Amino acid sequence: MNASVSKYLFRSLFVSYLLSGILLLLLSLALYQLKLPEAQVTPAVYAIYVIACLAGGFLAGKGIRSRRFFWGMTNGVLYFLVLLLVSWLHSHGELADTSRLSVTLACCAAGGMIGGMMS
């Protein structure tokens, strides 16, 4: 992987995490104001993952300009892996159930791939 590809991937990952941080902050404010139940919060978190990976995949595809769907999906998978690592470190080595992890991976990879194809 050459320097320009890694530069665009890191930049798109940074934008993905920045966007997800902003959107999660807005979700927490809405949760505080509206007192939403957890059943409504979980789909919103998945939607934030998709939106953040879609934006990152779009930027990765726009910057790299070849095999855009692949680099968008790569952005989504890297987003998931960093999210998984931070979650694992935060929970002292325990992970969530595999069904929740697989849904999160699918959301991140699909969002990134669609973003890459849209670029």
C-alpha positions in Angstrom: 0.0 0.0 0.0 1.6 3.3 -1.1 1.6 6.5 1.0 -1.2 8.2 -0.8 -3.6 5.3 -0.2 -2.8 5.1 3.5 -3.1 8.9 3.7 -6.6 8.8 2.3 -7.6 5.8 4.4 -6.4 7.5 7.6 -8.1 10.8 6.6 -11.4 9.0 5.9 -11.2 7.1 9.1 -10.6 10.3 11.0 -13.7 11.9 9.4 -15.7 8.8 10.1 -14.9 8.9 13.8 -15.4 12.7 14.0 -18.8 12.4 12.4 -19.8 9.5 14.6 -18.7 11.4 17.7 -20.8 14.4 16.7 -23.8 12.2 15.9 -23.5 10.2 19.1 -23.3 13.4 21.1 -26.5 14.6 19.4 -28.1 11.2 20.1 -27.2 11.4 23.7 -28.7 14.9 24.0 -31.9 13.6 22.3 -31.9 10.7 24.7 -31.6 13.0 27.7 -34.3 15.4 26.5 -36.8 12.8 25.2 -36.0 9.9 27.6 -36.0 7.4 24.8 -36.0 3.7 25.7 -33.1 1.5 24.8 -35.1 -0.3 22.1 -35.1 3.0 20.1 -31.5 3.9 20.8 -29.9 0.7 19.5 -31.2 1.2 15.9 -30.1 4.8 16.0 -26.6 3.8 17.0 -26.5 1.3 14.0 -27.7 4.1 11.8 -24.9 6.3 13.0 -22.4 3.6 12.2 -23.7 3.3 8.7 -23.7 7.1 8.2 -20.2 7.5 9.5 -18.9 4.6 7.4 -20.8 5.9 4.4 -19.1 9.3 4.7 -15.7 7.6 5.2 -16.1 5.3 2.3 -17.2 8.2 0.1 -14.0 10.1 1.0 -11.8 7.1 0.6 -13.3 6.4 -2.8 -13.1 10.0 -3.9 -9.4 10.2 -2.9 -8.1 6.9 -4.1 -10.2 6.8 -7.3 -9.7 3.2 -8.2 -11.6 0.2 -6.8 -13.8 2.6 -4.9 -16.1 0.0 -3.4 -13.2 -2.0 -2.1 -11.5 1.0 -0.4 -14.9 2.1 1.0 -15.5 -1.4 2.4 -11.9 -1.4 3.8 -12.7 1.9 5.5 -15.8 0.4 7.1 -13.9 -2.7 8.2 -11.1 -0.7 9.7 -13.7 1.5 11.5 -15.2 -1.7 12.9 -11.8 -3.1 14.0 -10.8 0.1 15.8 -14.3 0.2 17.4 -13.9 -3.5 18.5 -10.4 -2.9 19.9 -11.5 0.1 22.0 -14.6 -1.8 23.2 -12.4 -4.8 24.1 -9.9 -2.6 26.0 -12.7 -0.8 27.8 -14.5 -4.0 28.9 -11.3 -5.6 30.2 -11.1 -8.3 27.6 -14.8 -9.2 27.3 -16.7 -8.7 24.0 -20.3 -8.4 23.2 -22.2 -11.4 21.8 -21.3 -12.5 18.3 -24.7 -11.6 16.8 -24.3 -8.0 17.8 -20.7 -7.9 16.6 -21.7 -9.4 13.2 -24.5 -6.9 12.7 -22.1 -4.0 13.5 -19.5 -5.4 11.1 -22.1 -5.8 8.4 -23.4 -2.2 9.0 -19.9 -0.7 8.9 -18.7 -2.7 5.8 -21.9 -2.1 3.9 -22.0 1.6 4.7 -18.4 2.0 3.7 -18.9 0.0 0.5 -22.0 2.0 -0.5 -20.1 5.3 0.2 -17.2 4.2 -1.9 -19.6 3.3 -4.8 -21.3 6.7 -4.5 -18.0 8.6 -4.8 
